[in-house]
Amino acid sequence: MAHASARHILVSTEAQCNELKAAIEGGADFAEVARQHSSCPSRASGGELGTFGPGQMVPEFDKVVFSAPVNVVQGPVKTQFGYHLVEVTSRQD
């Protein structure tokens, strides 16, 4: 059974999501950016979501987590919750 571990940052606008992605790509620490800016409770753990299987997250999120390269920040990913930056930290297919 496939499973993955990921971390994310959730914000309310696509523009903010793009700004944070640029900061991370410029060398900012993902976990620190998550702690400072994410509106998800996971911000307390640097955006860590733990390990989960297909279908446990909303479809837009699942699609990215189970197809994107590992350790590459993806996004903005729009869901009903807002805009996410997503980084798959491990995946077993």
PDB file of N, CA, C and O in Angstrom:
ATOM      1  N   MET A   1       0.835  -1.187   0.000  1.00  0.00           N
ATOM      2  CA  MET A   1       0.000   0.000   0.000  1.00  0.00           C
ATOM      3  C   MET A   1       0.881   1.252   0.000  1.00  0.00           C
ATOM      4  O   MET A   1       1.812   1.367   0.797  1.00  0.00           O
ATOM      5  N   ALA A   2       0.581   2.167  -0.885  1.00  0.00           N
ATOM      6  CA  ALA A   2       1.348   3.404  -0.967  1.00  0.00           C
ATOM      7  C   ALA A   2       1.131   4.242   0.290  1.00  0.00           C
ATOM      8  O   ALA A   2       0.049   4.235   0.876  1.00  0.00           O
ATOM      9  N   HIS A   3       2.169   4.957   0.690  1.00  0.00           N
ATOM     10  CA  HIS A   3       2.039   5.935   1.752  1.00  0.00           C
ATOM     11  C   HIS A   3       3.132   6.985   1.578  1.00  0.00           C
ATOM     12  O   HIS A   3       4.153   6.744   0.934  1.00  0.00           O
ATOM     13  N   ALA A   4       2.895   8.136   2.157  1.00  0.00           N
ATOM     14  CA  ALA A   4       3.846   9.241   2.013  1.00  0.00           C
ATOM     15  C   ALA A   4       3.892  10.050   3.298  1.00  0.00           C
ATOM     16  O   ALA A   4       2.975  10.011   4.119  1.00  0.00           O
ATOM     17  N   SER A   5       4.980  10.780   3.446  1.00  0.00           N
ATOM     18  CA  SER A   5       5.110  11.776   4.505  1.00  0.00           C
ATOM     19  C   SER A   5       5.307  13.111   3.812  1.00  0.00           C
ATOM     20  O   SER A   5       6.004  13.207   2.802  1.00  0.00           O
ATOM     21  N   ALA A   6       4.681  14.141   4.368  1.00  0.00           N
ATOM     22  CA  ALA A   6       4.784  15.455   3.746  1.00  0.00           C
ATOM     23  C   ALA A   6       4.682  16.540   4.800  1.00  0.00           C
ATOM     24  O   ALA A   6       4.269  16.300   5.935  1.00  0.00           O
ATOM     25  N   ARG A   7       5.070  17.736   4.396  1.00  0.00           N
ATOM     26  CA  ARG A   7       4.866  18.918   5.212  1.00  0.00           C
ATOM     27  C   ARG A   7       4.281  19.990   4.310  1.00  0.00           C
ATOM     28  O   ARG A   7       4.462  19.961   3.093  1.00  0.00           O
ATOM     29  N   HIS A   8       3.581  20.933   4.915  1.00  0.00           N
ATOM     30  CA  HIS A   8       2.941  21.956   4.092  1.00  0.00           C
ATOM     31  C   HIS A   8       2.846  23.268   4.840  1.00  0.00           C
ATOM     32  O   HIS A   8       3.031  23.348   6.054  1.00  0.00           O
ATOM     33  N   ILE A   9       2.544  24.303   4.048  1.00  0.00           N
ATOM     34  CA  ILE A   9       2.274  25.638   4.563  1.00  0.00           C
ATOM     35  C   ILE A   9       0.939  26.052   3.948  1.00  0.00           C
ATOM     36  O   ILE A   9       0.766  25.982   2.732  1.00  0.00           O
ATOM     37  N   LEU A  10       0.010  26.478   4.776  1.00  0.00           N
ATOM     38  CA  LEU A  10      -1.315  26.884   4.309  1.00  0.00           C
ATOM     39  C   LEU A  10      -1.496  28.380   4.527  1.00  0.00           C
ATOM     40  O   LEU A  10      -1.345  28.884   5.640  1.00  0.00           O
ATOM     41  N   VAL A  11      -1.826  29.084   3.435  1.00  0.00           N
ATOM     42  CA  VAL A  11      -2.107  30.518   3.513  1.00  0.00           C
ATOM     43  C   VAL A  11      -3.385  30.822   2.740  1.00  0.00           C
ATOM     44  O   VAL A  11      -3.906  29.960   2.031  1.00  0.00           O
ATOM     45  N   SER A  12      -3.889  32.043   2.876  1.00  0.00           N
ATOM     46  CA  SER A  12      -5.188  32.369   2.284  1.00  0.00           C
ATOM     47  C   SER A  12      -5.122  32.883   0.848  1.00  0.00           C
ATOM     48  O   SER A  12      -6.134  32.865   0.146  1.00  0.00           O
ATOM     49  N   THR A  13      -3.945  33.345   0.393  1.00  0.00           N
ATOM     50  CA  THR A  13      -3.880  33.892  -0.967  1.00  0.00           C
ATOM     51  C   THR A  13      -2.788  33.223  -1.798  1.00  0.00           C
ATOM     52  O   THR A  13      -1.765  32.775  -1.279  1.00  0.00           O
ATOM     53  N   GLU A  14      -3.039  33.173  -3.092  1.00  0.00           N
ATOM     54  CA  GLU A  14      -2.044  32.623  -4.019  1.00  0.00           C
ATOM     55  C   GLU A  14      -0.793  33.499  -4.041  1.00  0.00           C
ATOM     56  O   GLU A  14       0.324  32.990  -4.138  1.00  0.00           O
ATOM     57  N   ALA A  15      -0.981  34.810  -3.950  1.00  0.00           N
ATOM     58  CA  ALA A  15       0.161  35.726  -3.966  1.00  0.00           C
ATOM     59  C   ALA A  15       1.097  35.459  -2.780  1.00  0.00           C
ATOM     60  O   ALA A  15       2.315  35.406  -2.951  1.00  0.00           O
ATOM     61  N   GLN A  16       0.532  35.292  -1.587  1.00  0.00           N
ATOM     62  CA  GLN A  16       1.368  35.008  -0.415  1.00  0.00           C
ATOM     63  C   GLN A  16       2.057  33.656  -0.581  1.00  0.00           C
ATOM     64  O   GLN A  16       3.222  33.498  -0.216  1.00  0.00           O
ATOM     65  N   CYS A  17       1.341  32.692  -1.126  1.00  0.00           N
ATOM     66  CA  CYS A  17       1.911  31.370  -1.348  1.00  0.00           C
ATOM     67  C   CYS A  17       3.136  31.465  -2.266  1.00  0.00           C
ATOM     68  O   CYS A  17       4.173  30.859  -1.996  1.00  0.00           O
ATOM     69  N   ASN A  18       3.003  32.229  -3.347  1.00  0.00           N
ATOM     70  CA  ASN A  18       4.125  32.414  -4.274  1.00  0.00           C
ATOM     71  C   ASN A  18       5.295  33.134  -3.617  1.00  0.00           C
ATOM     72  O   ASN A  18       6.450  32.788  -3.867  1.00  0.00           O
ATOM     73  N   GLU A  19       5.013  34.133  -2.776  1.00  0.00           N
ATOM     74  CA  GLU A  19       6.080  34.845  -2.064  1.00  0.00           C
ATOM     75  C   GLU A  19       6.849  33.905  -1.139  1.00  0.00           C
ATOM     76  O   GLU A  19       8.078  33.938  -1.096  1.00  0.00           O
ATOM     77  N   LEU A  20       6.125  33.071  -0.402  1.00  0.00           N
ATOM     78  CA  LEU A  20       6.775  32.141   0.524  1.00  0.00           C
ATOM     79  C   LEU A  20       7.572  31.085  -0.230  1.00  0.00           C
ATOM     80  O   LEU A  20       8.650  30.686   0.209  1.00  0.00           O
ATOM     81  N   LYS A  21       7.047  30.634  -1.360  1.00  0.00           N
ATOM     82  CA  LYS A  21       7.776  29.655  -2.173  1.00  0.00           C
ATOM     83  C   LYS A  21       9.095  30.262  -2.647  1.00  0.00           C
ATOM     84  O   LYS A  21      10.134  29.604  -2.599  1.00  0.00           O
ATOM     85  N   ALA A  22       9.057  31.505  -3.103  1.00  0.00           N
ATOM     86  CA  ALA A  22      10.282  32.180  -3.551  1.00  0.00           C
ATOM     87  C   ALA A  22      11.287  32.302  -2.405  1.00  0.00           C
ATOM     88  O   ALA A  22      12.488  32.121  -2.603  1.00  0.00           O
ATOM     89  N   ALA A  23      10.791  32.606  -1.214  1.00  0.00           N
ATOM     90  CA  ALA A  23      11.678  32.717  -0.053  1.00  0.00           C
ATOM     91  C   ALA A  23      12.349  31.380   0.249  1.00  0.00           C
ATOM     92  O   ALA A  23      13.549  31.332   0.521  1.00  0.00           O
ATOM     93  N   ILE A  24      11.575  30.296   0.200  1.00  0.00           N
ATOM     94  CA  ILE A  24      12.127  28.962   0.465  1.00  0.00           C
ATOM     95  C   ILE A  24      13.130  28.585  -0.616  1.00  0.00           C
ATOM     96  O   ILE A  24      14.208  28.071  -0.317  1.00  0.00           O
ATOM     97  N   GLU A  25      12.777  28.840  -1.866  1.00  0.00           N
ATOM     98  CA  GLU A  25      13.710  28.531  -2.964  1.00  0.00           C
ATOM     99  C   GLU A  25      14.974  29.382  -2.862  1.00  0.00           C
ATOM    100  O   GLU A  25      16.029  28.996  -3.365  1.00  0.00           O
ATOM    101  N   GLY A  26      14.862  30.548  -2.205  1.00  0.00           N
ATOM    102  CA  GLY A  26      16.019  31.423  -1.998  1.00  0.00           C
ATOM    103  C   GLY A  26      16.837  31.074  -0.771  1.00  0.00           C
ATOM    104  O   GLY A  26      17.825  31.743  -0.467  1.00  0.00           O
ATOM    105  N   GLY A  27      16.426  30.020  -0.060  1.00  0.00           N
ATOM    106  CA  GLY A  27      17.223  29.555   1.069  1.00  0.00           C
ATOM    107  C   GLY A  27      16.549  29.597   2.430  1.00  0.00           C
ATOM    108  O   GLY A  27      17.121  29.120   3.410  1.00  0.00           O
ATOM    109  N   ALA A  28      15.343  30.159   2.515  1.00  0.00           N
ATOM    110  CA  ALA A  28      14.642  30.182   3.804  1.00  0.00           C
ATOM    111  C   ALA A  28      14.287  28.751   4.220  1.00  0.00           C
ATOM    112  O   ALA A  28      14.023  27.897   3.374  1.00  0.00           O
ATOM    113  N   ASP A  29      14.284  28.506   5.511  1.00  0.00           N
ATOM    114  CA  ASP A  29      13.973  27.182   6.054  1.00  0.00           C
ATOM    115  C   ASP A  29      12.464  26.921   6.004  1.00  0.00           C
ATOM    116  O   ASP A  29      11.676  27.698   6.544  1.00  0.00           O
ATOM    117  N   PHE A  30      12.071  25.826   5.355  1.00  0.00           N
ATOM    118  CA  PHE A  30      10.646  25.496   5.184  1.00  0.00           C
ATOM    119  C   PHE A  30       9.935  25.473   6.527  1.00  0.00           C
ATOM    120  O   PHE A  30       8.879  26.086   6.678  1.00  0.00           O
ATOM    121  N   ALA A  31      10.495  24.779   7.497  1.00  0.00           N
ATOM    122  CA  ALA A  31       9.843  24.630   8.806  1.00  0.00           C
ATOM    123  C   ALA A  31       9.674  25.984   9.494  1.00  0.00           C
ATOM    124  O   ALA A  31       8.645  26.239  10.121  1.00  0.00           O
ATOM    125  N   GLU A  32      10.663  26.837   9.379  1.00  0.00           N
ATOM    126  CA  GLU A  32      10.576  28.165  10.007  1.00  0.00           C
ATOM    127  C   GLU A  32       9.515  29.020   9.316  1.00  0.00           C
ATOM    128  O   GLU A  32       8.758  29.729   9.979  1.00  0.00           O
ATOM    129  N   VAL A  33       9.459  28.954   7.987  1.00  0.00           N
ATOM    130  CA  VAL A  33       8.434  29.693   7.240  1.00  0.00           C
ATOM    131  C   VAL A  33       7.044  29.178   7.637  1.00  0.00           C
ATOM    132  O   VAL A  33       6.111  29.964   7.801  1.00  0.00           O
ATOM    133  N   ALA A  34       6.915  27.859   7.788  1.00  0.00           N
ATOM    134  CA  ALA A  34       5.634  27.280   8.206  1.00  0.00           C
ATOM    135  C   ALA A  34       5.235  27.800   9.586  1.00  0.00           C
ATOM    136  O   ALA A  34       4.088  28.193   9.798  1.00  0.00           O
ATOM    137  N   ARG A  35       6.181  27.800  10.519  1.00  0.00           N
ATOM    138  CA  ARG A  35       5.882  28.272  11.881  1.00  0.00           C
ATOM    139  C   ARG A  35       5.424  29.734  11.882  1.00  0.00           C
ATOM    140  O   ARG A  35       4.552  30.115  12.663  1.00  0.00           O
ATOM    141  N   GLN A  36       6.009  30.540  11.015  1.00  0.00           N
ATOM    142  CA  GLN A  36       5.704  31.972  10.995  1.00  0.00           C
ATOM    143  C   GLN A  36       4.442  32.319  10.210  1.00  0.00           C
ATOM    144  O   GLN A  36       3.756  33.284  10.550  1.00  0.00           O
ATOM    145  N   HIS A  37       4.120  31.549   9.162  1.00  0.00           N
ATOM    146  CA  HIS A  37       3.083  31.994   8.233  1.00  0.00           C
ATOM    147  C   HIS A  37       1.887  31.056   8.045  1.00  0.00           C
ATOM    148  O   HIS A  37       0.817  31.516   7.647  1.00  0.00           O
ATOM    149  N   SER A  38       2.036  29.773   8.314  1.00  0.00           N
ATOM    150  CA  SER A  38       0.945  28.837   8.027  1.00  0.00           C
ATOM    151  C   SER A  38      -0.240  29.051   8.957  1.00  0.00           C
ATOM    152  O   SER A  38      -0.069  29.341  10.141  1.00  0.00           O
ATOM    153  N   SER A  39      -1.448  28.905   8.405  1.00  0.00           N
ATOM    154  CA  SER A  39      -2.650  29.012   9.231  1.00  0.00           C
ATOM    155  C   SER A  39      -3.137  27.646   9.709  1.00  0.00           C
ATOM    156  O   SER A  39      -4.162  27.557  10.385  1.00  0.00           O
ATOM    157  N   CYS A  40      -2.413  26.584   9.365  1.00  0.00           N
ATOM    158  CA  CYS A  40      -2.764  25.227   9.792  1.00  0.00           C
ATOM    159  C   CYS A  40      -2.143  24.947  11.167  1.00  0.00           C
ATOM    160  O   CYS A  40      -1.033  25.399  11.446  1.00  0.00           O
ATOM    161  N   PRO A  41      -2.848  24.209  12.020  1.00  0.00           N
ATOM    162  CA  PRO A  41      -2.259  23.842  13.322  1.00  0.00           C
ATOM    163  C   PRO A  41      -0.914  23.117  13.203  1.00  0.00           C
ATOM    164  O   PRO A  41      -0.124  23.118  14.147  1.00  0.00           O
ATOM    165  N   SER A  42      -0.652  22.495  12.036  1.00  0.00           N
ATOM    166  CA  SER A  42       0.626  21.801  11.842  1.00  0.00           C
ATOM    167  C   SER A  42       1.807  22.766  11.864  1.00  0.00           C
ATOM    168  O   SER A  42       2.957  22.329  11.894  1.00  0.00           O
ATOM    169  N   ARG A  43       1.543  24.062  11.848  1.00  0.00           N
ATOM    170  CA  ARG A  43       2.639  25.040  11.879  1.00  0.00           C
ATOM    171  C   ARG A  43       3.512  24.850  13.106  1.00  0.00           C
ATOM    172  O   ARG A  43       4.714  25.112  13.060  1.00  0.00           O
ATOM    173  N   ALA A  44       2.915  24.394  14.212  1.00  0.00           N
ATOM    174  CA  ALA A  44       3.674  24.193  15.452  1.00  0.00           C
ATOM    175  C   ALA A  44       4.791  23.177  15.269  1.00  0.00           C
ATOM    176  O   ALA A  44       5.802  23.227  15.971  1.00  0.00           O
ATOM    177  N   SER A  45       4.612  22.245  14.318  1.00  0.00           N
ATOM    178  CA  SER A  45       5.648  21.237  14.046  1.00  0.00           C
ATOM    179  C   SER A  45       6.317  21.498  12.699  1.00  0.00           C
ATOM    180  O   SER A  45       6.788  20.565  12.047  1.00  0.00           O
ATOM    181  N   GLY A  46       6.361  22.749  12.287  1.00  0.00           N
ATOM    182  CA  GLY A  46       7.032  23.102  11.037  1.00  0.00           C
ATOM    183  C   GLY A  46       6.287  22.642   9.805  1.00  0.00           C
ATOM    184  O   GLY A  46       6.879  22.492   8.736  1.00  0.00           O
ATOM    185  N   GLY A  47       4.991  22.417   9.946  1.00  0.00           N
ATOM    186  CA  GLY A  47       4.180  21.996   8.803  1.00  0.00           C
ATOM    187  C   GLY A  47       4.108  20.498   8.600  1.00  0.00           C
ATOM    188  O   GLY A  47       3.470  20.029   7.657  1.00  0.00           O
ATOM    189  N   GLU A  48       4.760  19.735   9.477  1.00  0.00           N
ATOM    190  CA  GLU A  48       4.781  18.267   9.329  1.00  0.00           C
ATOM    191  C   GLU A  48       3.377  17.681   9.449  1.00  0.00           C
ATOM    192  O   GLU A  48       2.641  17.993  10.386  1.00  0.00           O
ATOM    193  N   LEU A  49       3.015  16.830   8.489  1.00  0.00           N
ATOM    194  CA  LEU A  49       1.709  16.174   8.492  1.00  0.00           C
ATOM    195  C   LEU A  49       1.798  14.697   8.848  1.00  0.00           C
ATOM    196  O   LEU A  49       0.770  14.032   8.983  1.00  0.00           O
ATOM    197  N   GLY A  50       3.008  14.176   9.001  1.00  0.00           N
ATOM    198  CA  GLY A  50       3.158  12.763   9.306  1.00  0.00           C
ATOM    199  C   GLY A  50       2.994  11.905   8.063  1.00  0.00           C
ATOM    200  O   GLY A  50       3.134  12.383   6.938  1.00  0.00           O
ATOM    201  N   THR A  51       2.695  10.632   8.282  1.00  0.00           N
ATOM    202  CA  THR A  51       2.565   9.657   7.202  1.00  0.00           C
ATOM    203  C   THR A  51       1.095   9.343   6.975  1.00  0.00           C
ATOM    204  O   THR A  51       0.330   9.184   7.925  1.00  0.00           O
ATOM    205  N   PHE A  52       0.710   9.255   5.715  1.00  0.00           N
ATOM    206  CA  PHE A  52      -0.682   8.979   5.367  1.00  0.00           C
ATOM    207  C   PHE A  52      -0.752   8.273   4.022  1.00  0.00           C
ATOM    208  O   PHE A  52       0.210   8.273   3.254  1.00  0.00           O
ATOM    209  N   GLY A  53      -1.886   7.681   3.752  1.00  0.00           N
ATOM    210  CA  GLY A  53      -2.098   6.956   2.508  1.00  0.00           C
ATOM    211  C   GLY A  53      -2.994   7.721   1.548  1.00  0.00           C
ATOM    212  O   GLY A  53      -3.563   8.750   1.914  1.00  0.00           O
ATOM    213  N   PRO A  54      -3.126   7.223   0.312  1.00  0.00           N
ATOM    214  CA  PRO A  54      -4.007   7.857  -0.658  1.00  0.00           C
ATOM    215  C   PRO A  54      -5.440   7.928  -0.121  1.00  0.00           C
ATOM    216  O   PRO A  54      -5.930   6.989   0.506  1.00  0.00           O
ATOM    217  N   GLY A  55      -6.092   9.049  -0.378  1.00  0.00           N
ATOM    218  CA  GLY A  55      -7.475   9.214   0.044  1.00  0.00           C
ATOM    219  C   GLY A  55      -7.656   9.797   1.435  1.00  0.00           C
ATOM    220  O   GLY A  55      -8.784  10.078   1.838  1.00  0.00           O
ATOM    221  N   GLN A  56      -6.571   9.985   2.179  1.00  0.00           N
ATOM    222  CA  GLN A  56      -6.687  10.536   3.531  1.00  0.00           C
ATOM    223  C   GLN A  56      -6.665  12.063   3.547  1.00  0.00           C
ATOM    224  O   GLN A  56      -7.047  12.687   4.538  1.00  0.00           O
ATOM    225  N   MET A  57      -6.217  12.656   2.446  1.00  0.00           N
ATOM    226  CA  MET A  57      -6.195  14.116   2.317  1.00  0.00           C
ATOM    227  C   MET A  57      -7.162  14.513   1.199  1.00  0.00           C
ATOM    228  O   MET A  57      -7.648  13.651   0.466  1.00  0.00           O
ATOM    229  N   VAL A  58      -7.440  15.799   1.068  1.00  0.00           N
ATOM    230  CA  VAL A  58      -8.326  16.243  -0.007  1.00  0.00           C
ATOM    231  C   VAL A  58      -7.701  15.889  -1.359  1.00  0.00           C
ATOM    232  O   VAL A  58      -6.476  15.821  -1.466  1.00  0.00           O
ATOM    233  N   PRO A  59      -8.522  15.662  -2.398  1.00  0.00           N
ATOM    234  CA  PRO A  59      -8.017  15.168  -3.688  1.00  0.00           C
ATOM    235  C   PRO A  59      -6.891  16.001  -4.301  1.00  0.00           C
ATOM    236  O   PRO A  59      -5.935  15.438  -4.834  1.00  0.00           O
ATOM    237  N   GLU A  60      -6.986  17.327  -4.238  1.00  0.00           N
ATOM    238  CA  GLU A  60      -5.953  18.175  -4.842  1.00  0.00           C
ATOM    239  C   GLU A  60      -4.605  17.963  -4.153  1.00  0.00           C
ATOM    240  O   GLU A  60      -3.556  17.978  -4.796  1.00  0.00           O
ATOM    241  N   PHE A  61      -4.652  17.770  -2.860  1.00  0.00           N
ATOM    242  CA  PHE A  61      -3.448  17.560  -2.056  1.00  0.00           C
ATOM    243  C   PHE A  61      -2.875  16.177  -2.360  1.00  0.00           C
ATOM    244  O   PHE A  61      -1.676  16.026  -2.596  1.00  0.00           O
ATOM    245  N   ASP A  62      -3.748  15.173  -2.349  1.00  0.00           N
ATOM    246  CA  ASP A  62      -3.354  13.793  -2.658  1.00  0.00           C
ATOM    247  C   ASP A  62      -2.635  13.690  -3.996  1.00  0.00           C
ATOM    248  O   ASP A  62      -1.603  13.029  -4.113  1.00  0.00           O
ATOM    249  N   LYS A  63      -3.193  14.350  -4.997  1.00  0.00           N
ATOM    250  CA  LYS A  63      -2.630  14.274  -6.350  1.00  0.00           C
ATOM    251  C   LYS A  63      -1.169  14.708  -6.353  1.00  0.00           C
ATOM    252  O   LYS A  63      -0.326  14.065  -6.978  1.00  0.00           O
ATOM    253  N   VAL A  64      -0.873  15.800  -5.655  1.00  0.00           N
ATOM    254  CA  VAL A  64       0.492  16.308  -5.586  1.00  0.00           C
ATOM    255  C   VAL A  64       1.378  15.357  -4.786  1.00  0.00           C
ATOM    256  O   VAL A  64       2.466  14.989  -5.228  1.00  0.00           O
ATOM    257  N   VAL A  65       0.907  14.967  -3.615  1.00  0.00           N
ATOM    258  CA  VAL A  65       1.730  14.145  -2.721  1.00  0.00           C
ATOM    259  C   VAL A  65       2.113  12.811  -3.360  1.00  0.00           C
ATOM    260  O   VAL A  65       3.221  12.317  -3.149  1.00  0.00           O
ATOM    261  N   PHE A  66       1.205  12.230  -4.135  1.00  0.00           N
ATOM    262  CA  PHE A  66       1.500  10.916  -4.696  1.00  0.00           C
ATOM    263  C   PHE A  66       2.023  10.965  -6.132  1.00  0.00           C
ATOM    264  O   PHE A  66       2.072   9.937  -6.808  1.00  0.00           O
ATOM    265  N   SER A  67       2.422  12.174  -6.610  1.00  0.00           N
ATOM    266  CA  SER A  67       3.010  12.260  -7.946  1.00  0.00           C
ATOM    267  C   SER A  67       4.255  13.142  -8.005  1.00  0.00           C
ATOM    268  O   SER A  67       5.094  12.953  -8.885  1.00  0.00           O
ATOM    269  N   ALA A  68       4.390  14.089  -7.100  1.00  0.00           N
ATOM    270  CA  ALA A  68       5.495  15.052  -7.155  1.00  0.00           C
ATOM    271  C   ALA A  68       6.814  14.414  -6.725  1.00  0.00           C
ATOM    272  O   ALA A  68       6.820  13.439  -5.973  1.00  0.00           O
ATOM    273  N   PRO A  69       7.925  14.962  -7.201  1.00  0.00           N
ATOM    274  CA  PRO A  69       9.230  14.471  -6.746  1.00  0.00           C
ATOM    275  C   PRO A  69       9.403  14.714  -5.241  1.00  0.00           C
ATOM    276  O   PRO A  69       8.886  15.689  -4.696  1.00  0.00           O
ATOM    277  N   VAL A  70      10.122  13.834  -4.599  1.00  0.00           N
ATOM    278  CA  VAL A  70      10.390  13.954  -3.163  1.00  0.00           C
ATOM    279  C   VAL A  70      11.389  15.098  -2.933  1.00  0.00           C
ATOM    280  O   VAL A  70      12.323  15.295  -3.710  1.00  0.00           O
ATOM    281  N   ASN A  71      11.163  15.838  -1.853  1.00  0.00           N
ATOM    282  CA  ASN A  71      12.036  16.937  -1.410  1.00  0.00           C
ATOM    283  C   ASN A  71      12.088  18.127  -2.366  1.00  0.00           C
ATOM    284  O   ASN A  71      13.085  18.848  -2.405  1.00  0.00           O
ATOM    285  N   VAL A  72      11.016  18.335  -3.139  1.00  0.00           N
ATOM    286  CA  VAL A  72      10.891  19.509  -4.008  1.00  0.00           C
ATOM    287  C   VAL A  72       9.596  20.218  -3.623  1.00  0.00           C
ATOM    288  O   VAL A  72       8.528  19.605  -3.624  1.00  0.00           O
ATOM    289  N   VAL A  73       9.686  21.499  -3.296  1.00  0.00           N
ATOM    290  CA  VAL A  73       8.501  22.255  -2.886  1.00  0.00           C
ATOM    291  C   VAL A  73       7.571  22.451  -4.081  1.00  0.00           C
ATOM    292  O   VAL A  73       7.986  22.924  -5.139  1.00  0.00           O
ATOM    293  N   GLN A  74       6.312  22.081  -3.892  1.00  0.00           N
ATOM    294  CA  GLN A  74       5.281  22.192  -4.921  1.00  0.00           C
ATOM    295  C   GLN A  74       4.264  23.241  -4.512  1.00  0.00           C
ATOM    296  O   GLN A  74       4.028  23.454  -3.323  1.00  0.00           O
ATOM    297  N   GLY A  75       3.674  23.883  -5.475  1.00  0.00           N
ATOM    298  CA  GLY A  75       2.590  24.806  -5.178  1.00  0.00           C
ATOM    299  C   GLY A  75       2.724  26.099  -5.939  1.00  0.00           C
ATOM    300  O   GLY A  75       3.705  26.323  -6.648  1.00  0.00           O
ATOM    301  N   PRO A  76       1.740  26.936  -5.787  1.00  0.00           N
ATOM    302  CA  PRO A  76       0.578  26.814  -4.924  1.00  0.00           C
ATOM    303  C   PRO A  76      -0.374  25.693  -5.354  1.00  0.00           C
ATOM    304  O   PRO A  76      -0.616  25.481  -6.542  1.00  0.00           O
ATOM    305  N   VAL A  77      -0.901  24.988  -4.360  1.00  0.00           N
ATOM    306  CA  VAL A  77      -1.917  23.959  -4.572  1.00  0.00           C
ATOM    307  C   VAL A  77      -3.189  24.486  -3.911  1.00  0.00           C
ATOM    308  O   VAL A  77      -3.231  24.682  -2.697  1.00  0.00           O
ATOM    309  N   LYS A  78      -4.232  24.716  -4.726  1.00  0.00           N
ATOM    310  CA  LYS A  78      -5.472  25.281  -4.199  1.00  0.00           C
ATOM    311  C   LYS A  78      -6.402  24.163  -3.735  1.00  0.00           C
ATOM    312  O   LYS A  78      -6.657  23.206  -4.465  1.00  0.00           O
ATOM    313  N   THR A  79      -6.902  24.302  -2.511  1.00  0.00           N
ATOM    314  CA  THR A  79      -7.926  23.397  -1.976  1.00  0.00           C
ATOM    315  C   THR A  79      -9.018  24.256  -1.348  1.00  0.00           C
ATOM    316  O   THR A  79      -8.942  25.485  -1.374  1.00  0.00           O
ATOM    317  N   GLN A  80     -10.026  23.609  -0.789  1.00  0.00           N
ATOM    318  CA  GLN A  80     -11.092  24.377  -0.132  1.00  0.00           C
ATOM    319  C   GLN A  80     -10.584  25.122   1.098  1.00  0.00           C
ATOM    320  O   GLN A  80     -11.266  26.014   1.602  1.00  0.00           O
ATOM    321  N   PHE A  81      -9.396  24.770   1.587  1.00  0.00           N
ATOM    322  CA  PHE A  81      -8.835  25.401   2.782  1.00  0.00           C
ATOM    323  C   PHE A  81      -8.018  26.648   2.472  1.00  0.00           C
ATOM    324  O   PHE A  81      -7.818  27.492   3.346  1.00  0.00           O
ATOM    325  N   GLY A  82      -7.541  26.771   1.229  1.00  0.00           N
ATOM    326  CA  GLY A  82      -6.694  27.889   0.841  1.00  0.00           C
ATOM    327  C   GLY A  82      -5.623  27.422  -0.117  1.00  0.00           C
ATOM    328  O   GLY A  82      -5.852  26.529  -0.933  1.00  0.00           O
ATOM    329  N   TYR A  83      -4.452  28.028  -0.015  1.00  0.00           N
ATOM    330  CA  TYR A  83      -3.332  27.720  -0.908  1.00  0.00           C
ATOM    331  C   TYR A  83      -2.203  27.082  -0.102  1.00  0.00           C
ATOM    332  O   TYR A  83      -1.815  27.575   0.958  1.00  0.00           O
ATOM    333  N   HIS A  84      -1.695  25.991  -0.622  1.00  0.00           N
ATOM    334  CA  HIS A  84      -0.668  25.224   0.082  1.00  0.00           C
ATOM    335  C   HIS A  84       0.649  25.222  -0.691  1.00  0.00           C
ATOM    336  O   HIS A  84       0.670  25.210  -1.922  1.00  0.00           O
ATOM    337  N   LEU A  85       1.730  25.234   0.057  1.00  0.00           N
ATOM    338  CA  LEU A  85       3.021  24.774  -0.451  1.00  0.00           C
ATOM    339  C   LEU A  85       3.185  23.390   0.148  1.00  0.00           C
ATOM    340  O   LEU A  85       2.957  23.193   1.342  1.00  0.00           O
ATOM    341  N   VAL A  86       3.575  22.440  -0.669  1.00  0.00           N
ATOM    342  CA  VAL A  86       3.668  21.051  -0.231  1.00  0.00           C
ATOM    343  C   VAL A  86       5.064  20.525  -0.546  1.00  0.00           C
ATOM    344  O   VAL A  86       5.582  20.732  -1.643  1.00  0.00           O
ATOM    345  N   GLU A  87       5.662  19.849   0.414  1.00  0.00           N
ATOM    346  CA  GLU A  87       6.923  19.155   0.179  1.00  0.00           C
ATOM    347  C   GLU A  87       6.766  17.716   0.642  1.00  0.00           C
ATOM    348  O   GLU A  87       6.541  17.454   1.823  1.00  0.00           O
ATOM    349  N   VAL A  88       6.885  16.788  -0.295  1.00  0.00           N
ATOM    350  CA  VAL A  88       6.855  15.372   0.030  1.00  0.00           C
ATOM    351  C   VAL A  88       8.224  15.033   0.612  1.00  0.00           C
ATOM    352  O   VAL A  88       9.244  15.232  -0.049  1.00  0.00           O
ATOM    353  N   THR A  89       8.256  14.528   1.836  1.00  0.00           N
ATOM    354  CA  THR A  89       9.531  14.214   2.474  1.00  0.00           C
ATOM    355  C   THR A  89       9.918  12.755   2.304  1.00  0.00           C
ATOM    356  O   THR A  89      11.096  12.411   2.405  1.00  0.00           O
ATOM    357  N   SER A  90       8.930  11.883   2.043  1.00  0.00           N
ATOM    358  CA  SER A  90       9.223  10.485   1.698  1.00  0.00           C
ATOM    359  C   SER A  90       7.965   9.880   1.085  1.00  0.00           C
ATOM    360  O   SER A  90       6.849  10.324   1.355  1.00  0.00           O
ATOM    361  N   ARG A  91       8.169   8.854   0.254  1.00  0.00           N
ATOM    362  CA  ARG A  91       7.026   8.181  -0.345  1.00  0.00           C
ATOM    363  C   ARG A  91       7.407   6.743  -0.676  1.00  0.00           C
ATOM    364  O   ARG A  91       8.485   6.466  -1.203  1.00  0.00           O
ATOM    365  N   GLN A  92       6.498   5.849  -0.352  1.00  0.00           N
ATOM    366  CA  GLN A  92       6.644   4.432  -0.661  1.00  0.00           C
ATOM    367  C   GLN A  92       5.488   4.086  -1.611  1.00  0.00           C
ATOM    368  O   GLN A  92       4.320   4.162  -1.229  1.00  0.00           O
ATOM    369  N   ASP A  93       5.821   3.709  -2.844  1.00  0.00           N
ATOM    370  CA  ASP A  93       4.748   3.433  -3.826  1.00  0.00           C
ATOM    371  C   ASP A  93       4.330   1.985  -3.847  1.00  0.00           C
ATOM    372  O   ASP A  93       3.446   1.608  -4.616  1.00  0.00           O
TER     373      ASP A  93
END
